[in-house]
Amino acid sequence: MKTTMRTTAIKMLALTLAAGTLTGCVGQGEYDNLYTTNRSLKARNAELERERDEARTALEALKKNLGAGEGALAALQKENADLRRLLDEANASMKDLESRMAGLDFGKLDSDTDAMLKEFARTYPELVKYDSERGMLRFASDLTFDSGSIVVKDEAKRALAALAEVLQSSSATQYEVVIEGHTDSQRISANTARNHPTNRHLSAHRAIAVINVLGDNGVTYGRMLAAGWGEYRPLVPNASNGNTPANRRVEIFLAKARGTGTAQNAPAPAAQPAPVAPDRREPPKKPMDLTK
């Protein structure tokens, strides 16, 4: 009996040990560690998912910006090509101007024309100064144009109309007429820059405006030449802020063409084609913005 009972107890102990081994009993401390690790992994996983979503968003934004950047690059390349073309045209015009200027003889005029120009200057003493030795009339720009404008003022228009009569006189028709615009070094404002990006543009456009007034009053366009010096030929040193009224002026020179006969024998300008109505199918292109 005792042997049987001992055997039974041994079997029960063995089963108990086996059950403990199979169920893998875990201590409370190790369980707590596993629980904490699991929570940390879940939190880290959530953080990684958030970073992934942010990275996706940033990637989409980058793709959009890349597309916009490619468009901006294409626009800049086109603008650069346009500027190069304009520069080439300006250089060609400058060479033509230099060639034409080299063929002119500046200096004292004949006595009849000289006398008429002296009388003209006496009639408009505030607006015009006459240099007899150089055959040159100097118009004060501030009395001829508003600041940053190329619209000729009414008083200046009346004076130019009177000058046109002198230029069409029998003695003065032997001369070509060179109109040079000058500015000070004051910076061009953003508003002015829409039509006249630099002081040189403004000075040249003012010279052309004077030509147009003289042409409207009968002076042959083929006799007249426009040039713009901008701020590069000052009469006096420019003030520190650039605002120097004495340097804002339009100068008109009368000069004979060397060895080519009189100006009135010059060929008439080619006929201009009839104006064509603008195409209204597309909106006009906005001019480029650049900053009296």
C-alpha positions as CSV (number, residue, x, y, z in Angstrom):
1,M,0.0,0.0,0.0
2,K,2.8,2.4,1.0
3,T,4.6,1.6,-2.2
4,T,1.5,2.3,-4.2
5,M,0.9,5.6,-2.4
6,R,4.5,6.7,-2.9
7,T,4.3,5.9,-6.6
8,T,1.1,7.9,-6.9
9,A,2.6,10.9,-5.2
10,I,5.7,10.8,-7.4
11,K,3.4,10.7,-10.5
12,M,1.4,13.7,-9.3
13,L,4.6,15.7,-8.6
14,A,5.9,14.9,-12.1
15,L,2.6,16.0,-13.6
16,T,2.7,19.2,-11.6
17,L,6.2,19.9,-12.8
18,A,5.3,19.1,-16.4
19,A,2.2,21.4,-16.2
20,G,4.4,24.2,-14.9
21,T,6.9,23.6,-17.7
22,L,4.2,23.5,-20.4
23,T,2.3,26.6,-19.2
24,G,5.6,28.6,-19.0
25,C,4.9,30.5,-15.8
26,V,6.1,34.3,-16.1
27,G,6.9,36.5,-13.2
28,Q,5.1,39.8,-12.6
29,G,8.2,41.8,-13.3
30,E,8.9,40.2,-16.7
31,Y,5.2,40.7,-17.6
32,D,5.4,44.4,-16.8
33,N,8.5,44.7,-18.9
34,L,6.9,43.0,-21.9
35,Y,3.8,45.3,-21.5
36,T,5.9,48.4,-21.4
37,T,7.9,47.3,-24.4
38,N,4.7,46.6,-26.3
39,R,3.3,50.1,-25.6
40,S,6.6,51.7,-26.7
41,L,6.6,49.7,-30.0
42,K,3.0,50.8,-30.6
43,A,3.9,54.4,-29.9
44,R,6.9,54.2,-32.2
45,N,4.9,52.6,-34.9
46,A,2.3,55.4,-34.7
47,E,5.2,58.0,-34.9
48,L,6.7,56.3,-38.0
49,E,3.3,56.3,-39.7
50,R,2.9,60.0,-39.0
51,E,6.4,60.7,-40.4
52,R,5.6,58.6,-43.4
53,D,2.4,60.6,-44.0
54,E,4.3,63.9,-43.7
55,A,6.9,62.6,-46.1
56,R,4.2,61.7,-48.6
57,T,2.7,65.2,-48.2
58,A,6.1,66.8,-48.7
59,L,6.8,64.7,-51.7
60,E,3.5,65.8,-53.4
61,A,4.3,69.4,-52.6
62,L,7.8,69.0,-54.1
63,K,6.3,67.5,-57.2
64,K,4.0,70.4,-57.6
65,N,6.8,72.9,-56.9
66,L,9.0,71.1,-59.4
67,G,6.3,71.5,-62.1
68,A,5.9,75.2,-61.3
69,G,9.7,75.6,-61.2
70,E,10.0,74.1,-64.7
71,G,7.4,76.5,-65.9
72,A,9.2,79.5,-64.3
73,L,12.5,78.3,-65.8
74,A,10.9,78.2,-69.3
75,A,9.5,81.7,-68.8
76,L,12.9,83.0,-67.7
77,Q,14.6,81.4,-70.6
78,K,12.1,83.0,-73.0
79,E,12.5,86.4,-71.3
80,N,16.3,86.0,-71.5
81,A,16.0,85.2,-75.3
82,D,13.8,88.3,-75.7
83,L,16.3,90.5,-73.8
84,R,19.1,89.2,-76.0
85,R,17.2,90.0,-79.1
86,L,16.4,93.5,-77.9
87,L,20.1,93.9,-77.0
88,D,21.2,92.8,-80.4
89,E,18.7,95.3,-82.0
90,A,19.9,98.0,-79.7
91,N,23.6,97.3,-80.6
92,A,22.7,97.4,-84.3
93,S,20.8,100.7,-83.8
94,M,23.8,102.1,-81.9
95,K,26.2,101.2,-84.7
96,D,23.9,102.8,-87.3
97,L,23.6,105.9,-85.1
98,E,27.4,106.2,-84.7
99,S,27.8,105.8,-88.4
100,R,25.3,108.5,-89.1
101,M,26.6,110.9,-86.5
102,A,30.2,110.5,-87.9
103,G,28.9,111.8,-91.2
104,L,27.5,115.0,-89.7
105,D,29.3,118.4,-89.4
106,F,28.4,120.2,-86.2
107,G,29.4,123.8,-85.7
108,K,28.4,127.4,-86.6
109,L,25.4,127.8,-88.9
110,D,24.8,130.1,-91.7
111,S,24.0,133.7,-90.7
112,D,20.3,133.6,-91.6
113,T,19.6,130.4,-89.7
114,D,21.7,131.6,-86.8
115,A,19.8,134.9,-86.6
116,M,16.4,133.1,-86.7
117,L,17.4,130.7,-83.9
118,K,18.7,133.6,-81.7
119,E,15.3,135.3,-82.1
120,F,13.5,132.0,-81.4
121,A,15.5,131.6,-78.1
122,R,14.8,135.2,-77.1
123,T,11.1,134.5,-77.5
124,Y,11.2,131.5,-75.1
125,P,14.0,132.5,-72.6
126,E,12.9,130.3,-69.8
127,L,12.5,127.2,-71.9
128,V,15.3,127.4,-74.5
129,K,19.0,128.3,-74.5
130,Y,20.8,128.7,-77.8
131,D,24.5,127.9,-78.3
132,S,25.5,129.7,-81.6
133,E,29.0,128.2,-81.7
134,R,27.6,124.7,-81.7
135,G,24.4,125.2,-83.6
136,M,22.5,123.8,-80.6
137,L,19.3,124.5,-78.8
138,R,18.9,123.3,-75.2
139,F,15.3,122.7,-73.9
140,A,14.9,122.4,-70.1
141,S,13.2,119.0,-69.6
142,D,11.3,120.1,-66.5
143,L,9.5,122.7,-68.6
144,T,9.1,120.4,-71.6
145,F,7.9,117.2,-69.7
146,D,6.4,116.3,-66.4
147,S,8.5,114.0,-64.2
148,G,8.9,110.5,-65.7
149,S,6.7,111.5,-68.7
150,I,7.3,111.8,-72.4
151,V,4.1,113.9,-73.1
152,V,5.3,117.3,-74.3
153,K,3.7,120.2,-72.3
154,D,1.5,122.7,-74.1
155,E,4.0,125.6,-73.8
156,A,6.8,123.4,-75.2
157,K,4.5,122.3,-78.1
158,R,4.0,125.9,-79.0
159,A,7.8,126.6,-78.9
160,L,8.5,123.5,-81.1
161,A,5.8,124.6,-83.6
162,A,7.7,127.9,-83.9
163,L,11.0,126.0,-84.2
164,A,9.5,123.9,-87.0
165,E,8.9,127.1,-89.0
166,V,12.6,128.0,-88.7
167,L,13.7,124.5,-89.7
168,Q,11.6,124.7,-92.8
169,S,13.0,128.0,-93.9
170,S,15.1,128.1,-97.1
171,S,18.4,128.5,-95.2
172,A,17.7,125.8,-92.6
173,T,16.7,123.0,-94.9
174,Q,20.3,122.3,-95.6
175,Y,20.7,120.9,-92.1
176,E,19.8,117.6,-90.5
177,V,18.3,117.8,-87.1
178,V,19.7,115.7,-84.2
179,I,17.6,115.5,-81.0
180,E,19.4,114.2,-77.9
181,G,17.6,113.4,-74.7
182,H,19.4,113.6,-71.3
183,T,18.4,112.8,-67.7
184,D,19.9,113.1,-64.3
185,S,20.9,110.0,-62.3
186,Q,17.7,109.8,-60.2
187,R,16.4,106.3,-60.1
188,I,13.5,105.3,-62.3
189,S,10.3,104.6,-60.3
190,A,8.3,101.4,-60.6
191,N,5.4,103.3,-62.3
192,T,7.7,105.0,-64.9
193,A,9.6,101.7,-65.5
194,R,6.5,100.1,-67.0
195,N,7.1,102.1,-70.2
196,H,10.7,103.4,-69.7
197,P,12.8,100.8,-67.9
198,T,15.9,103.0,-67.5
199,N,17.0,106.6,-67.7
200,R,18.4,105.9,-71.2
201,H,15.0,104.6,-72.4
202,L,13.3,107.7,-70.9
203,S,15.8,110.1,-72.6
204,A,15.5,108.4,-76.0
205,H,11.7,108.3,-75.8
206,R,11.6,112.0,-75.0
207,A,13.8,112.7,-78.0
208,I,11.3,110.8,-80.1
209,A,8.4,112.7,-78.6
210,V,10.1,116.0,-79.7
211,I,10.6,114.5,-83.2
212,N,6.9,113.7,-83.4
213,V,5.9,117.2,-82.5
214,L,8.3,118.7,-85.1
215,G,7.1,116.2,-87.6
216,D,3.4,117.0,-86.9
217,N,4.4,120.6,-87.7
218,G,5.8,119.8,-91.1
219,V,9.5,119.0,-90.5
220,T,10.5,116.0,-92.7
221,Y,11.0,112.9,-90.6
222,G,13.9,111.8,-92.8
223,R,15.9,114.9,-91.6
224,M,15.6,114.0,-87.9
225,L,17.6,111.7,-85.7
226,A,16.8,110.7,-82.1
227,A,19.4,109.7,-79.5
228,G,19.2,109.1,-75.7
229,W,22.1,109.5,-73.4
230,G,20.3,108.9,-70.2
231,E,22.4,110.1,-67.2
232,Y,25.8,109.5,-69.0
233,R,26.4,113.1,-70.3
234,P,25.7,115.4,-67.3
235,L,26.2,119.1,-67.5
236,V,27.0,119.3,-63.8
237,P,27.8,116.6,-61.2
238,N,24.7,114.8,-60.1
239,A,23.5,115.4,-56.6
240,S,23.9,112.5,-54.1
241,N,20.2,111.6,-54.5
242,G,20.4,111.9,-58.3
243,N,17.9,114.7,-58.5
244,T,19.7,117.3,-60.6
245,P,17.4,119.5,-62.8
246,A,20.3,121.0,-64.8
247,N,21.0,117.6,-66.3
248,R,17.5,116.9,-67.4
249,R,17.3,118.4,-70.9
250,V,16.7,117.9,-74.6
251,E,19.3,119.2,-77.0
252,I,18.7,119.9,-80.7
253,F,21.6,120.2,-83.0
254,L,21.6,121.4,-86.6
255,A,24.3,119.8,-88.7
256,K,25.3,119.4,-92.4
257,A,25.8,116.0,-93.9
258,R,29.4,115.8,-95.0
259,G,29.9,115.3,-98.7
260,T,26.3,114.2,-99.4
261,G,24.7,117.4,-100.4
262,T,22.0,119.1,-98.4
263,A,19.5,117.4,-96.1
264,Q,16.6,118.3,-98.4
265,N,18.1,116.1,-101.1
266,A,18.0,113.0,-98.9
267,P,15.6,110.3,-100.1
268,A,12.2,110.3,-98.6
269,P,11.4,107.6,-96.1
270,A,9.8,104.4,-97.4
271,A,6.1,104.4,-97.4
272,Q,4.6,102.7,-94.3
273,P,2.1,99.9,-94.7
274,A,-1.4,100.6,-93.8
275,P,-2.2,99.9,-90.2
276,V,-3.7,96.5,-89.4
277,A,-6.5,96.2,-86.9
278,P,-5.3,94.4,-83.7
279,D,-6.2,90.8,-83.2
280,R,-8.9,90.6,-80.5
281,R,-9.1,86.8,-80.3
282,E,-6.5,86.7,-77.5
283,P,-6.0,89.2,-74.6
284,P,-2.9,91.4,-75.0
285,K,0.2,90.3,-73.4
286,K,1.1,92.0,-70.1
287,P,4.4,94.0,-70.4
288,M,7.3,92.9,-68.3
289,D,7.7,94.7,-64.9
290,L,11.1,96.2,-64.0
291,T,11.8,101.0,-60.9
292,K,11.0,108.8,-62.1
